[in-house]
Amino acid sequence: MLAVRDAVGGERAILAGTSYGGYLALETARLASGRFEALVLDSTAATVSRPERDHQRACFWDGTEPGFARRAERVRALAAAGTVTDDELATAVPLVYELAGAEAVDMLLTRAEGDHVTALKRMHRLGAREAEGGRKPLVFDGDLTLAIWLGRMTPERPDGRPFDRSRALTEVRAARPEVPDDPFDATPWLAALTTPALVLQGARDMRVAPAAVDELVAGLPDARRITFAHAGHDLLRLRTRACGPILAGLARGGLVDAERAAMATAHRRPRWEPWAARLAAALP
């Protein structure tokens, strides 16, 4: 990235990264010696020390997050009934919540309680592909990136408790004993990054816990956070239209203009979300 920056030249450049790309953006900014005028950190954190599993359990198994107690009770009841497995619930429920919201999850659970589990099992298979390795054209190239994911992004191991997606990685890790444990952690040098940073967060992000985003914003000397109320992970890709004016504002007038632009876009609910909930209710 630094080589590209130097080759392109020009006086102004903004560096943006999503998820693991946010880790790369932070690391690049540390090495960049002021060659970027701003950072955009989307769906990311300063460290992977807060596993996504803890946040997912708090929402959908323990029910300790505000507003999730009844939903978690229903998930536990389905697991106890054996209609679907704990692994299927742990993969499908957070994924549906992130992509389509609480209403779609509630309808999915209602269908499963009536022994209509096709949609839930399909979502489980979709989410499980990520942990299988191999190649998913245009989406995921496990041959090249799985080692990075295992070594730098997912330090947790199965702890014996329910609702644990890390169990799905047990066989994958065993097949790759050469991958070293090297979890990403920017906290030792985060305070030295003086580049203004715009932190984009989806309120429904099930991969980066809110507490981890709190740590990132608090640790950066000059950072502003914009939270998308009806969104999950990967905002620059899945909420591109809403992010466009925000990034334009950042380029035009810095963090203040970016926040001003966000007031008109970040809180809108996508039009397709209610239809996704209805689809979840209609599938057999």
C-alpha positions as CSV (number, residue, x, y, z in Angstrom):
1,M,0.0,0.0,0.0
2,L,2.8,2.4,0.8
3,A,4.5,1.5,-2.6
4,V,1.2,2.3,-4.4
5,R,0.9,5.6,-2.4
6,D,4.3,6.7,-3.4
7,A,3.9,5.6,-7.1
8,V,0.6,7.5,-7.5
9,G,1.9,10.6,-5.8
10,G,-0.4,13.6,-5.3
11,E,-0.8,15.7,-2.2
12,R,-3.8,14.0,-0.7
13,A,-4.7,10.4,0.1
14,I,-7.2,8.7,2.5
15,L,-6.6,5.1,3.6
16,A,-9.6,2.9,4.2
17,G,-9.9,-0.6,5.5
18,T,-12.7,-3.0,6.4
19,S,-12.5,-5.8,9.0
20,Y,-9.0,-7.3,8.7
21,G,-8.3,-4.5,6.2
22,G,-8.8,-2.1,9.1
23,Y,-5.9,-3.9,10.9
24,L,-3.8,-3.4,7.8
25,A,-4.8,0.2,7.6
26,L,-3.7,0.8,11.2
27,E,-0.4,-1.0,10.6
28,T,0.2,0.9,7.4
29,A,-0.6,4.3,9.1
30,R,2.0,3.4,11.8
31,L,4.6,3.0,9.1
32,A,3.4,5.8,6.8
33,S,5.0,8.8,8.4
34,G,2.1,11.2,7.6
35,R,1.6,10.1,4.0
36,F,-2.2,9.7,4.6
37,E,-4.4,12.6,5.7
38,A,-7.1,10.4,7.2
39,L,-8.0,6.8,8.0
40,V,-11.4,5.1,7.5
41,L,-11.7,2.1,9.9
42,D,-14.8,0.1,9.0
43,S,-16.0,-2.8,11.1
44,T,-12.7,-3.2,12.9
45,A,-10.9,-2.9,16.2
46,A,-7.5,-2.4,17.7
47,T,-7.1,-6.0,18.9
48,V,-8.7,-9.4,18.6
49,S,-8.5,-10.0,22.3
50,R,-12.3,-9.6,22.6
51,P,-13.6,-12.6,20.7
52,E,-16.8,-12.3,18.8
53,R,-18.1,-15.4,20.6
54,D,-18.6,-13.5,23.9
55,H,-20.8,-10.9,22.2
56,Q,-22.8,-13.5,20.3
57,R,-23.4,-15.5,23.4
58,A,-24.4,-12.4,25.4
59,C,-27.0,-11.6,22.7
60,F,-28.4,-15.0,21.7
61,W,-27.5,-17.5,24.4
62,D,-27.2,-15.8,27.8
63,G,-29.5,-13.0,26.8
64,T,-27.6,-10.4,29.0
65,E,-27.6,-7.7,26.3
66,P,-30.6,-5.4,26.6
67,G,-33.6,-6.5,24.6
68,F,-32.3,-10.0,23.9
69,A,-33.5,-12.0,26.9
70,R,-36.6,-13.5,25.3
71,R,-34.8,-14.2,22.0
72,A,-32.0,-16.1,23.8
73,E,-34.6,-18.1,25.8
74,R,-36.1,-19.2,22.5
75,V,-32.6,-20.2,21.1
76,R,-31.8,-22.3,24.2
77,A,-35.2,-24.0,23.9
78,L,-34.7,-24.9,20.3
79,A,-31.2,-26.4,21.1
80,A,-32.7,-28.4,24.0
81,A,-35.5,-29.7,21.8
82,G,-33.0,-31.0,19.2
83,T,-34.9,-29.6,16.3
84,V,-31.7,-28.0,15.2
85,T,-28.3,-28.3,16.6
86,D,-26.4,-25.9,18.7
87,D,-23.8,-25.5,16.0
88,E,-26.5,-24.6,13.4
89,L,-28.0,-22.0,15.7
90,A,-24.6,-20.5,16.6
91,T,-23.9,-20.0,12.9
92,A,-27.2,-19.1,11.5
93,V,-28.8,-16.8,14.1
94,P,-26.0,-14.2,14.3
95,L,-25.7,-14.2,10.5
96,V,-29.4,-13.6,9.9
97,Y,-29.5,-10.9,12.6
98,E,-26.5,-9.1,11.1
99,L,-27.9,-9.2,7.5
100,A,-31.6,-8.6,8.1
101,G,-32.2,-7.6,11.7
102,A,-34.1,-8.8,14.8
103,E,-37.5,-9.1,13.0
104,A,-36.0,-11.7,10.6
105,V,-34.4,-13.6,13.4
106,D,-37.7,-13.7,15.3
107,M,-39.6,-15.0,12.3
108,L,-36.8,-17.6,11.7
109,L,-37.1,-18.9,15.2
110,T,-40.9,-19.0,15.0
111,R,-40.6,-21.2,11.9
112,A,-38.1,-23.4,13.6
113,E,-40.3,-23.8,16.6
114,G,-42.9,-25.1,14.2
115,D,-40.4,-27.7,12.8
116,H,-39.9,-25.6,9.6
117,V,-36.1,-25.5,9.7
118,T,-35.1,-25.3,6.0
119,A,-34.2,-21.6,6.0
120,L,-32.2,-21.9,9.3
121,K,-30.3,-24.9,8.0
122,R,-29.5,-23.2,4.7
123,M,-28.2,-20.1,6.6
124,H,-26.0,-22.4,8.7
125,R,-24.5,-24.0,5.6
126,L,-23.9,-20.6,4.1
127,G,-22.1,-19.4,7.2
128,A,-20.2,-22.6,7.7
129,R,-18.5,-22.4,4.4
130,E,-16.2,-19.7,5.8
131,A,-14.7,-22.1,8.2
132,E,-14.1,-24.9,5.6
133,G,-11.2,-23.4,3.8
134,G,-10.9,-23.9,0.1
135,R,-11.7,-21.4,-2.5
136,K,-14.9,-19.3,-2.9
137,P,-14.4,-17.3,-6.1
138,L,-14.8,-13.5,-5.6
139,V,-15.6,-14.1,-1.9
140,F,-12.9,-16.1,-0.1
141,D,-9.7,-17.7,-1.2
142,G,-8.8,-20.1,1.7
143,D,-5.6,-21.2,0.0
144,L,-4.2,-17.7,0.5
145,T,-6.1,-16.2,3.4
146,L,-7.0,-19.0,5.8
147,A,-3.6,-18.9,7.5
148,I,-4.1,-15.2,8.2
149,W,-7.5,-15.7,9.6
150,L,-6.5,-18.6,11.9
151,G,-3.2,-17.0,13.1
152,R,-4.1,-13.3,13.3
153,M,-7.9,-12.9,13.6
154,T,-9.3,-15.9,15.6
155,P,-7.3,-16.6,18.7
156,E,-10.1,-18.3,20.7
157,R,-10.4,-22.0,21.1
158,P,-13.5,-24.0,22.0
159,D,-14.2,-23.6,25.8
160,G,-16.9,-26.3,26.2
161,R,-19.8,-24.0,26.4
162,P,-22.7,-23.8,24.0
163,F,-23.1,-21.3,21.1
164,D,-19.4,-21.5,20.1
165,R,-18.6,-20.9,16.4
166,S,-14.9,-21.6,17.2
167,R,-15.7,-25.3,17.3
168,A,-16.1,-25.2,13.5
169,L,-12.4,-24.3,13.2
170,T,-11.0,-27.3,15.2
171,E,-10.5,-29.6,12.2
172,V,-9.2,-26.7,10.1
173,R,-6.6,-25.8,12.7
174,A,-5.6,-29.5,13.0
175,A,-5.0,-29.6,9.2
176,R,-2.8,-26.5,9.4
177,P,-0.3,-27.1,12.3
178,E,2.2,-24.8,10.6
179,V,0.1,-21.7,11.2
180,P,1.6,-19.7,14.1
181,D,-0.5,-17.9,16.7
182,D,0.2,-14.2,16.0
183,P,-3.0,-12.3,17.1
184,F,-3.2,-8.7,15.8
185,D,-2.8,-6.1,18.6
186,A,-2.3,-2.4,17.9
187,T,-2.9,-1.3,21.5
188,P,0.8,-0.9,22.4
189,W,1.2,1.8,19.7
190,L,-2.3,3.0,19.0
191,A,-1.9,6.3,20.9
192,A,1.0,7.3,18.7
193,L,-1.2,7.4,15.5
194,T,-2.0,11.1,15.0
195,T,-3.7,10.6,11.7
196,P,-7.4,11.6,12.0
197,A,-9.6,8.4,12.0
198,L,-13.2,7.9,11.0
199,V,-14.5,4.7,12.7
200,L,-17.5,3.1,11.0
201,Q,-19.5,0.7,13.1
202,G,-22.6,-1.4,12.4
203,A,-24.9,-1.6,15.5
204,R,-25.6,-5.2,14.5
205,D,-22.0,-6.3,13.9
206,M,-21.6,-9.8,15.3
207,R,-17.9,-10.0,14.4
208,V,-16.5,-7.0,16.2
209,A,-17.9,-6.5,19.6
210,P,-19.1,-3.0,20.7
211,A,-16.6,-3.0,23.5
212,A,-13.7,-3.6,21.0
213,V,-14.8,-0.6,19.0
214,D,-15.0,1.5,22.2
215,E,-11.4,0.6,22.9
216,L,-10.4,1.6,19.3
217,V,-12.0,5.0,19.5
218,A,-10.7,5.7,23.0
219,G,-7.2,4.7,22.1
220,L,-6.8,6.8,19.0
221,P,-5.8,10.5,19.6
222,D,-8.1,11.9,17.0
223,A,-11.1,9.7,16.1
224,R,-14.8,10.0,15.5
225,R,-17.3,7.2,15.4
226,I,-20.3,6.8,13.1
227,T,-22.7,4.0,14.0
228,F,-25.1,2.6,11.4
229,A,-28.3,1.6,13.3
230,H,-29.5,-0.9,10.8
231,A,-26.3,-2.6,9.7
232,G,-23.8,-5.3,10.6
233,H,-20.3,-6.0,9.4
234,D,-18.6,-4.6,6.3
235,L,-20.3,-1.3,5.8
236,L,-18.2,0.0,2.9
237,R,-19.5,-3.0,0.8
238,L,-23.0,-3.6,2.2
239,R,-23.9,0.0,2.8
240,T,-22.0,1.6,-0.1
241,R,-24.6,4.2,-1.0
242,A,-24.8,5.4,2.6
243,C,-21.1,5.5,3.0
244,G,-20.4,7.4,-0.2
245,P,-21.6,10.9,1.1
246,I,-19.8,10.3,4.4
247,L,-16.5,9.6,2.6
248,A,-17.0,12.6,0.4
249,G,-17.6,14.7,3.5
250,L,-14.3,13.4,5.0
251,A,-12.4,14.3,1.8
252,R,-14.1,17.7,1.6
253,G,-13.9,18.9,5.2
254,G,-12.4,16.2,7.5
255,L,-14.1,14.5,10.4
256,V,-16.6,17.3,11.1
257,D,-18.1,17.2,7.5
258,A,-18.1,13.4,7.6
259,E,-20.2,13.4,10.8
260,R,-22.5,16.0,9.3
261,A,-23.1,13.8,6.2
262,A,-23.7,10.8,8.4
263,M,-26.7,12.5,10.0
264,A,-28.6,12.0,6.7
265,T,-27.6,8.5,5.9
266,A,-26.4,6.4,8.8
267,H,-29.7,5.8,10.5
268,R,-31.8,4.8,7.5
269,R,-33.2,1.3,7.4
270,P,-32.6,-0.4,4.1
271,R,-35.8,-0.9,2.2
272,W,-35.2,-4.6,1.6
273,E,-35.0,-5.5,5.3
274,P,-38.8,-5.9,5.9
275,W,-38.9,-8.1,2.8
276,A,-36.1,-10.3,4.1
277,A,-38.1,-10.8,7.3
278,R,-41.2,-11.8,5.3
279,L,-39.1,-14.2,3.3
280,A,-37.8,-15.8,6.5
281,A,-41.4,-16.3,7.6
282,A,-42.5,-17.8,4.3
283,L,-39.8,-20.4,3.7
284,P,-40.8,-24.0,4.6
